[in-house]
Structure formats: C-alpha cells, structure tokens
C-alpha cells in the first residue's frame, strides 16, 4: 500500500517509550498485565485509525508542525530517557522508579547502591564497548556494514552462552527465563472502548501515532532521496495506519518504519517492499521454534544493545548546526530535549510543538520588511543591510514587504512603514537635503492580501497624501 521501497516496518524505541510512559501513569503493568496489554492494543488501534484517516483526508501537513528541530530535540531527549532506564538492567536492580524524568531515575539508582551487582555491570560495560566498537568500524568502512548489523545478535548469543556455561543467573545476572512458543492470539476482543480507560488509550494513540508517523515518513523520504525516487506521504500514512489497525487485532502494538532496520534493509540491497514479508516470515519461524534458545539471554545484554542504539539518536552535530544556522530553531530543539528529560515525554512534545507554533505565529505577525538601495552602476536594487554599498535614492524611500499581508500583521506593517517614513524625513531634514517625495512599496513577494491588508494600504496612502508624498505600490494587483 505504501510507496517506499526501502522502509522496513517494526517497533521503535520512541513509540515504545511513549506507550509505556503514558499507559504506565494509569495502569501498573506488573499488577494488571492483562489490562495493560489491552490498553496497548487499543492505543495502537486509535493510532492506526488516526494515521489512516490523515492519509485518506490528505491531511499530512499536520505532521509538518513537527519541525526538524523539534524531532531532533525530542528524539535526543527520548533516547536519553531510554538510556537512563537501562541502568536498571546494567546494574542488576530489581526495583526501579516508574517515572521517566532524570531526577527520579538518578534518585532511584543512587538510593539503591547496596543492590548494585558488579557482575552485571561488568557484562553490561563489556558488551556495550563491543557494540560501539563494531558500530564505529562499520561507519569507517561502509562495505562492512553487516558487521554492525550482526553485532546485536552476536551479543545475544555470546551472552547466553556465557550465562549457560558459568551459571551467572545464580550470581545476580538477571535472565529472560521461559518464553512461550507460538504466535500471539487474536486481540480484537481485548480492545477497550469503555470508560474509564478509553480516554487514556485515545490520548496515547494520538500522541504516539503522530510521532510514529512523522518518523516513518521521514525515514522513508531519506532513503528515497538516496535512490532518487519520490514517495507519496499520504500513501505512506494509509499504509502505516492500516498496518496498525490490523496489527491491533493480532496482539501487536504500535509499528512504524525504524531507521536502523530500514538502514540494514537499504544496505542489504532490497528492491521492493517484499523484503518485509521475508522478515515477517523469519520472525514467525523464530516465535514458533526458536524461543527456548533465549532462556539464558541476560537482560544486561539487551540493555547494552538498547543503549548502543539510543546513543545514535542523540544528534550532537544536528544541535550544533541548528545553533550556527538559526538560534530560534536551537531553542525549539532544547525545549523539546529539556521537556522530555526533566519532565516527561508528553511535556517535552507539547512544549516543542508550542514553541514551534509560536515561532510560526511570530513569522506571520512580524514579516520581514527592509529598505532597498541601488547597487552602483546598475539598475538592481537590494537590501541595504545585506549590501552596504547599495545607495539610497535621494528623496525616495523604497521598501520591500517579504510576506503576505493579513489581519495578523497589517497593524505591525502600517506602524513599521510609517516609522520608516518618519525616520527618512527626519534624516533628510537634518542634512538639509531634498525632502522625501516618493515612497515605493515593492510587493513582488506579497502572495496575497486580505481586507485588513487593503485597509492598511489605504491608510498609508491617506497618510502620505497629507504629507504631500506620492506612494507607489509595485508588483501587486489588488483584486
């Protein structure tokens, strides 16, 4: 149903974290595991319904409110939270806080120093070092990408063998234990559409659905760019949404297109989306026949694998680039990061989107306007702030408005233009030069004007007429 050839579907850490965090605030997974699973499936159902609806109604622009800066900060913050959560497995702790903010996690860790297991810590650090070294090697030598891809599986095998041979589970190293063979049962009858939990599932589905959708489409577009083809965002929404709708009826929770899995798929040379069918078949075979092999898998190895994956999501270079290019984008990025790490995932997301929308409103309400000057020995006019050698024409003020004129910015533009006229007149009078005779408004960049904008232009015309200044509107047609 989708148009991406390289997207490999699966669960992602951010969506998993969001689901666990938002549902965990209402239901304790350890005390009520059945209800917790039911809510997870229901949240997936609502997420799929939202995603498919956005695609069918061609409302994909909503995802665009999650700017690049927002996603960088949010993913980095979520990755930091996930890494902190893995301290439980690496240190071998049996009790851990349910909160995700950094203060609660660190308090939980350092208040239980007597429960730290050095055996688990040594294993965790060792396997994490192994994972990071192989990842670095694969980045330096791209033709050996398969080494990094195989390292997590190799770590699981080596860790399981080590535990089996040394009986490390008897010395504080926690293991997975028994896993049931077979496929999960149908879950359509487990979906919860009654109070008081339906609101929680709906809220979780909306938030996780939008985040998962944004990540899946972004990953799909990235790999499409490498292979020089285009993808249809609305088709991807319908495909991802349909997948989650159906998956919620088969004991699956939120799924999208993770970057790591898609990267392996891309580097393996996949040509069509049929690669997902092969992967699904391999997973089904594992569930039916190979689950007993995971009995001795140490949890600390899984924690090391997760930490290794999450470190790749903390994008320092992108944050530095945002600082160098656009300070406001950097503020948006840090707002998302701080909100996630110091409060919660939901707070971080809301803060980041709110700051992004505020920036959008500022751009609308405070459009760019500037004075144009003539470049020497030419008929070209440019911004005098960007071109210091541009000359002002005596007795003429040339202004350019670089945005549509709406009710939200018409008052600002009127005040701004009148202030420039006043400043120009005062400057000419102080130097004894010719008084201001003409004002030219370059409106070639004004795509549209509403009634408030037209009224504003009429008021400017009346003001200049009273001062015996002629005003010209260039590059626009008022309808």
C-alpha positions as CSV (number, residue, x, y, z in Angstrom):
1,X,0.0,0.0,0.0
2,X,2.9,2.3,0.6
3,X,5.2,3.8,-2.0
4,X,8.6,3.4,-0.2
5,X,10.8,0.5,-1.4
6,X,13.2,0.6,1.5
7,X,11.1,1.1,4.6
8,X,11.4,-1.9,7.0
9,X,8.5,-1.9,9.4
10,X,8.8,-2.6,13.1
11,X,8.6,-1.2,16.6
12,X,10.7,1.8,17.6
13,X,12.1,2.8,20.9
14,X,10.5,6.2,21.0
15,X,7.0,4.9,20.3
16,X,7.6,2.1,22.9
17,X,8.7,4.6,25.4
18,X,5.7,6.9,24.8
19,X,3.3,3.9,25.1
20,X,4.9,2.7,28.3
21,X,5.1,6.1,29.9
22,X,1.6,7.3,29.1
23,X,-0.1,3.9,29.9
24,X,2.1,3.4,33.0
25,X,0.7,6.5,34.5
26,X,-2.8,4.9,34.6
27,X,-2.1,1.2,34.9
28,X,0.7,-0.8,36.6
29,X,1.9,-3.4,34.2
30,X,3.2,-5.7,36.9
31,X,-0.1,-5.6,38.9
32,X,-2.5,-5.6,36.0
33,X,-0.7,-7.1,33.0
34,X,-3.8,-8.1,31.1
35,X,-5.4,-4.7,31.3
36,X,-2.1,-3.1,30.4
37,X,-1.8,-5.2,27.2
38,X,-5.4,-4.4,26.3
39,X,-4.8,-0.7,26.6
40,X,-1.6,-1.0,24.5
41,X,-3.6,-2.8,21.7
42,X,-6.4,-0.2,22.0
43,X,-3.9,2.7,21.8
44,X,-2.4,1.0,18.7
45,X,-5.9,0.8,17.2
46,X,-6.5,4.5,17.7
47,X,-3.1,5.4,16.4
48,X,-3.7,3.4,13.2
49,X,-7.2,5.0,12.8
50,X,-5.7,8.5,13.1
51,X,-2.8,7.7,10.7
52,X,-5.1,6.1,8.0
53,X,-7.6,9.0,8.4
54,X,-4.9,11.6,7.9
55,X,-3.8,9.8,4.7
56,X,-7.4,9.4,3.3
57,X,-8.3,13.0,4.0
58,X,-4.9,14.2,2.7
59,X,-4.1,16.0,5.9
60,X,-0.4,15.1,6.0
61,X,0.5,18.7,6.5
62,X,-0.3,18.3,10.2
63,X,2.8,16.2,10.6
64,X,4.8,19.2,9.3
65,X,4.2,21.0,12.6
66,X,6.8,18.7,14.0
67,X,9.8,20.6,12.6
68,X,13.3,19.2,12.1
69,X,14.4,21.0,15.2
70,X,11.5,19.5,17.2
71,X,12.2,16.0,16.1
72,X,16.0,16.3,16.8
73,X,15.3,17.5,20.3
74,X,12.5,15.1,21.0
75,X,14.4,12.0,19.7
76,X,17.6,13.0,21.6
77,X,15.6,13.5,24.8
78,X,13.7,10.3,24.4
79,X,17.0,8.5,23.7
80,X,18.5,10.0,26.9
81,X,15.4,8.8,28.9
82,X,15.7,5.3,27.5
83,X,19.4,5.1,28.3
84,X,18.7,6.1,31.9
85,X,16.0,3.4,32.1
86,X,18.6,0.8,31.1
87,X,20.6,1.5,34.3
88,X,18.2,-0.9,36.0
89,X,19.4,-3.8,33.8
90,X,23.0,-2.9,33.7
91,X,23.3,-2.5,37.4
92,X,21.1,-5.6,38.1
93,X,18.5,-3.6,40.1
94,X,15.2,-5.4,41.0
95,X,13.3,-2.3,41.9
96,X,13.1,0.8,39.9
97,X,11.1,4.0,39.6
98,X,8.2,4.2,37.2
99,X,8.9,7.9,36.5
100,X,11.0,8.8,33.4
101,X,12.4,12.2,34.5
102,X,16.1,12.3,35.2
103,X,15.8,13.3,38.8
104,X,13.5,10.3,39.7
105,X,15.8,7.9,37.8
106,X,19.0,9.1,39.4
107,X,17.4,9.1,42.8
108,X,16.2,5.5,42.3
109,X,19.7,4.5,41.1
110,X,21.8,6.1,43.8
111,X,19.4,5.3,46.7
112,X,20.0,1.5,46.0
113,X,23.8,1.4,45.7
114,X,23.7,-1.6,48.1
115,X,21.8,-3.6,45.4
116,X,24.3,-2.9,42.5
117,X,25.7,-6.1,41.1
118,X,29.2,-5.8,39.8
119,X,28.9,-8.9,37.7
120,X,26.0,-7.4,35.8
121,X,27.8,-4.1,35.5
122,X,31.0,-5.7,34.0
123,X,28.9,-7.6,31.5
124,X,27.0,-4.5,30.5
125,X,30.0,-2.3,30.0
126,X,31.9,-5.0,28.1
127,X,29.1,-5.7,25.7
128,X,28.4,-2.0,25.2
129,X,32.0,-1.4,24.4
130,X,31.9,-4.3,21.9
131,X,28.7,-2.9,20.2
132,X,30.1,0.6,20.0
133,X,33.5,-0.5,18.6
134,X,31.8,-2.6,15.8
135,X,29.5,0.3,15.0
136,X,32.4,2.7,14.7
137,X,34.3,0.2,12.5
138,X,31.3,-0.2,10.2
139,X,30.9,3.6,9.8
140,X,34.6,3.9,8.9
141,X,34.3,1.1,6.4
142,X,30.8,1.1,4.9
143,X,31.4,-2.1,2.9
144,X,31.5,-4.0,6.3
145,X,28.1,-2.6,7.3
146,X,26.9,-6.2,8.0
147,X,29.3,-6.4,11.0
148,X,27.4,-3.7,12.9
149,X,24.1,-5.3,11.8
150,X,25.1,-8.7,13.2
151,X,26.7,-7.5,16.4
152,X,23.4,-7.4,18.4
153,X,22.6,-11.0,17.5
154,X,26.2,-12.0,18.2
155,X,26.0,-10.3,21.6
156,X,22.8,-12.2,22.5
157,X,24.4,-15.5,21.5
158,X,27.6,-14.8,23.4
159,X,25.8,-13.6,26.4
160,X,23.5,-16.6,26.5
161,X,26.4,-19.0,26.2
162,X,28.3,-17.2,28.9
163,X,25.4,-17.4,31.3
164,X,24.7,-21.0,30.5
165,X,28.3,-22.1,31.0
166,X,29.0,-20.1,34.1
167,X,25.5,-20.2,35.7
168,X,25.7,-16.4,36.1
169,X,22.0,-16.3,36.8
170,X,22.9,-17.6,40.3
171,X,25.3,-14.7,40.8
172,X,22.9,-11.7,40.3
173,X,22.8,-11.7,36.5
174,X,19.1,-11.5,35.5
175,X,18.0,-13.6,32.5
176,X,14.8,-13.6,30.4
177,X,13.7,-17.0,31.5
178,X,10.9,-19.1,30.0
179,X,9.3,-17.8,26.8
180,X,6.2,-19.3,25.4
181,X,6.4,-20.6,21.9
182,X,3.9,-19.8,19.2
183,X,2.1,-16.8,17.8
184,X,0.1,-14.4,20.0
185,X,-3.7,-14.9,19.9
186,X,-6.2,-12.6,18.3
187,X,-6.8,-9.5,20.4
188,X,-9.8,-7.9,18.7
189,X,-12.0,-8.8,21.6
190,X,-9.5,-7.3,24.0
191,X,-9.8,-3.7,22.7
192,X,-11.1,-1.4,25.4
193,X,-13.8,1.1,24.3
194,X,-15.3,1.8,27.7
195,X,-14.6,4.2,30.4
196,X,-12.5,5.0,32.4
197,X,-9.6,3.8,30.3
198,X,-10.7,4.6,26.8
199,X,-9.6,8.3,27.2
200,X,-6.1,7.1,28.2
201,X,-5.8,4.8,25.2
202,X,-7.1,7.5,22.9
203,X,-4.6,10.1,24.2
204,X,-1.8,7.6,23.9
205,X,-2.8,6.6,20.4
206,X,-3.0,10.2,19.1
207,X,0.4,11.2,20.5
208,X,2.3,8.0,19.6
209,X,0.5,7.8,16.3
210,X,1.7,11.3,15.2
211,X,5.3,10.7,16.4
212,X,5.5,7.3,14.7
213,X,4.0,8.7,11.5
214,X,6.5,11.6,11.4
215,X,9.4,9.2,12.0
216,X,8.3,6.6,9.4
217,X,7.7,9.2,6.7
218,X,11.0,11.0,7.4
219,X,12.9,7.7,7.2
220,X,11.1,6.7,4.0
221,X,11.9,10.1,2.4
222,X,15.6,9.9,3.5
223,X,16.1,6.6,1.7
224,X,14.0,7.6,-1.3
225,X,16.4,10.5,-1.7
226,X,19.4,8.2,-1.9
227,X,17.8,6.1,-4.6
228,X,16.4,9.1,-6.5
229,X,12.7,8.3,-6.3
230,X,9.7,10.0,-4.7
231,X,7.3,8.7,-2.1
232,X,3.7,9.7,-1.6
233,X,3.3,10.8,2.0
234,X,-0.5,10.2,2.0
235,X,0.0,6.7,0.8
236,X,2.6,6.0,3.5
237,X,0.1,7.3,6.1
238,X,-2.6,5.0,4.8
239,X,-0.2,2.0,4.7
240,X,1.2,2.6,8.2
241,X,-2.3,3.3,9.6
242,X,-3.8,0.2,8.0
243,X,-0.9,-1.9,9.4
244,X,-1.5,-0.7,12.9
245,X,-5.3,-1.1,12.6
246,X,-4.9,-4.7,11.6
247,X,-2.0,-5.3,14.0
248,X,-4.0,-4.2,17.0
249,X,-6.3,-7.1,16.3
250,X,-3.4,-9.6,16.3
251,X,-1.7,-8.6,19.6
252,X,0.7,-6.1,18.1
253,X,1.4,-2.6,19.4
254,X,2.5,0.5,17.5
255,X,4.6,-0.1,14.5
256,X,6.3,2.3,12.0
257,X,9.5,2.4,9.9
258,X,12.5,2.5,12.2
259,X,15.7,4.0,10.8
260,X,18.1,1.2,12.0
261,X,16.1,-1.6,10.5
262,X,15.4,0.4,7.3
263,X,19.2,1.1,7.0
264,X,20.0,-2.6,7.2
265,X,17.3,-3.2,4.6
266,X,18.7,-0.5,2.4
267,X,22.3,-1.7,2.6
268,X,21.3,-5.3,2.0
269,X,20.2,-4.2,-1.5
270,X,16.4,-4.5,-1.2
271,X,14.4,-3.6,-4.3
272,X,10.8,-3.7,-3.2
273,X,8.7,-3.8,0.0
274,X,8.6,-7.6,-0.3
275,X,11.6,-7.7,2.0
276,X,9.2,-7.0,4.8
277,X,7.4,-10.3,4.0
278,X,10.7,-12.2,4.3
279,X,11.5,-10.5,7.6
280,X,8.0,-11.3,9.0
281,X,8.4,-15.0,7.9
282,X,11.8,-15.2,9.8
283,X,10.2,-13.7,12.9
284,X,7.3,-16.1,12.8
285,X,9.7,-19.1,12.4
286,X,11.6,-17.8,15.5
287,X,8.5,-17.5,17.5
288,X,7.3,-21.0,16.6
289,X,10.5,-22.9,17.0
290,X,13.5,-20.9,18.5
291,X,12.1,-19.2,21.6
292,X,13.6,-21.8,24.0
293,X,17.1,-20.6,22.9
294,X,16.5,-17.3,24.5
295,X,16.0,-18.7,28.0
296,X,19.5,-17.8,29.2
297,X,19.7,-14.4,27.5
298,X,20.9,-11.9,30.1
299,X,18.8,-8.8,30.4
300,X,22.0,-6.8,30.8
301,X,23.0,-7.6,27.2
302,X,19.6,-6.4,26.0
303,X,20.2,-3.2,28.0
304,X,23.6,-2.7,26.3
305,X,22.0,-3.2,22.9
306,X,19.4,-0.6,23.6
307,X,21.9,1.9,25.0
308,X,24.1,1.4,21.9
309,X,21.1,2.1,19.6
310,X,19.9,5.1,21.6
311,X,23.3,6.8,21.6
312,X,23.0,7.0,17.8
313,X,19.8,9.1,18.3
314,X,21.4,11.8,20.4
315,X,22.4,14.0,17.5
316,X,25.0,16.5,18.8
317,X,26.0,17.6,15.3
318,X,22.5,18.5,14.3
319,X,22.1,20.6,17.5
320,X,25.4,22.4,16.8
321,X,24.2,23.0,13.2
322,X,20.9,24.5,14.5
323,X,22.9,26.8,16.8
324,X,25.1,28.0,13.9
325,X,22.2,28.5,11.4
326,X,19.2,29.5,13.4
327,X,19.2,30.3,17.2
328,X,15.4,30.0,17.4
329,X,15.5,26.5,15.9
330,X,18.1,25.6,18.6
331,X,15.7,26.9,21.3
332,X,12.9,24.7,19.9
333,X,15.3,21.7,19.9
334,X,16.4,22.3,23.5
335,X,12.9,23.0,24.7
336,X,11.9,19.5,23.4
337,X,15.0,17.9,24.9
338,X,14.7,19.5,28.3
339,X,11.0,18.9,28.5
340,X,11.4,15.2,27.8
341,X,14.4,14.6,30.1
342,X,13.4,16.8,33.1
343,X,9.6,16.4,33.0
344,X,8.1,13.7,30.8
345,X,7.7,12.6,27.1
346,X,4.3,14.2,26.8
347,X,5.5,17.5,28.3
348,X,8.5,17.6,26.0
349,X,6.4,17.0,23.0
350,X,3.8,19.7,24.0
351,X,6.5,22.3,24.8
352,X,8.3,21.7,21.5
353,X,5.2,21.9,19.4
354,X,4.0,25.0,21.3
355,X,7.3,26.8,20.7
356,X,7.3,25.8,17.0
357,X,3.7,27.2,16.6
358,X,4.8,30.3,18.5
359,X,7.6,30.8,16.0
360,X,5.2,30.3,13.1
361,X,2.9,32.9,14.6
362,X,5.8,35.3,15.0
363,X,6.7,34.9,11.4
364,X,3.2,35.6,10.3
365,X,2.7,38.6,12.7
366,X,6.2,40.1,12.2
367,X,7.1,39.7,8.5
368,X,10.4,40.8,7.1
369,X,10.5,44.3,5.7
370,X,13.6,46.2,4.6
371,X,14.9,49.2,2.7
372,X,16.1,48.7,-0.8
373,X,19.1,50.6,-2.3
374,X,20.6,50.9,-5.8
375,X,23.8,48.9,-6.5
376,X,26.4,51.1,-8.1
377,X,26.5,51.2,-11.9
378,X,23.4,49.0,-12.3
379,X,19.6,49.1,-12.2
380,X,19.5,46.4,-9.5
381,X,18.1,47.2,-6.0
382,X,19.0,45.1,-2.9
383,X,18.6,45.1,0.9
384,X,20.8,47.9,2.2
385,X,21.6,45.9,5.3
386,X,22.9,43.0,3.2
387,X,24.6,45.2,0.6
388,X,26.3,48.1,2.4
389,X,27.5,49.6,-0.9
390,X,23.8,50.0,-2.1
391,X,22.9,53.7,-2.5
392,X,19.7,55.3,-1.3
393,X,18.0,57.3,-3.9
394,X,17.7,61.0,-2.9
395,X,14.1,61.9,-2.0
396,X,12.9,58.3,-2.5
397,X,12.2,55.6,0.1
398,X,12.0,52.1,-1.4
399,X,10.6,49.4,1.0
400,X,10.1,45.7,0.3
401,X,7.5,43.6,2.1
402,X,8.5,40.0,2.1
403,X,5.3,38.2,3.1
404,X,1.6,38.0,2.5
405,X,-0.4,40.8,4.3
406,X,-3.1,39.5,6.7
407,X,-5.1,40.8,9.6
408,X,-2.4,39.4,11.9
409,X,0.4,41.6,10.5
410,X,-1.4,44.6,8.9
411,X,-1.1,46.8,12.0
412,X,2.6,46.0,12.5
413,X,3.3,46.8,8.8
414,X,1.4,50.1,9.0
415,X,3.4,51.2,12.1
416,X,6.6,49.9,10.6
417,X,6.2,51.7,7.3
418,X,5.1,55.0,8.9
419,X,8.1,54.8,11.2
420,X,10.4,54.4,8.3
421,X,8.8,57.4,6.5
422,X,9.3,59.5,9.7
423,X,12.9,58.4,10.1
424,X,13.6,59.1,6.4
425,X,12.1,62.6,6.6
426,X,13.9,63.5,9.8
427,X,17.2,62.3,8.3
428,X,16.7,64.4,5.2
429,X,15.8,67.5,7.2
430,X,18.8,67.1,9.5
431,X,21.2,67.0,6.5
432,X,19.4,69.9,4.6
433,X,18.7,67.7,1.6
434,X,15.6,67.4,-0.5
435,X,12.5,66.4,1.4
436,X,11.0,63.0,0.9
437,X,9.0,63.0,-2.3
438,X,8.3,59.3,-3.1
439,X,7.6,56.1,-1.3
440,X,7.8,52.9,-3.3
441,X,6.5,49.7,-1.8
442,X,8.0,46.6,-3.5
443,X,5.3,44.0,-3.1
444,X,6.5,41.3,-5.5
445,X,6.9,38.9,-2.6
446,X,3.3,39.6,-1.4
447,X,1.4,36.5,-2.4
448,X,-2.0,37.6,-1.1
449,X,-3.7,40.4,0.8
450,X,-6.9,40.2,2.8
451,X,-9.3,43.0,3.5
452,X,-7.4,44.2,6.6
453,X,-4.3,44.4,4.4
454,X,-6.1,46.5,1.8
455,X,-7.4,48.8,4.6
456,X,-3.8,49.2,5.9
457,X,-2.6,50.2,2.4
458,X,-5.4,52.7,2.1
459,X,-4.4,54.3,5.4
460,X,-0.8,54.5,4.3
461,X,-2.0,56.3,1.1
462,X,-4.0,58.7,3.1
463,X,-1.1,59.4,5.5
464,X,1.3,60.1,2.6
465,X,-1.2,62.3,0.8
466,X,-1.5,64.5,3.8
467,X,2.3,64.9,3.8
468,X,2.3,65.5,0.0
469,X,4.3,62.4,-0.6
470,X,3.5,60.2,-3.5
471,X,3.3,56.5,-2.8
472,X,3.5,53.7,-5.4
473,X,2.7,50.0,-5.0
474,X,4.9,47.9,-7.2
475,X,4.5,44.3,-8.2
476,X,1.0,43.5,-7.0
477,X,-2.6,43.5,-8.3
478,X,-5.3,44.4,-5.8
479,X,-8.5,42.5,-6.5
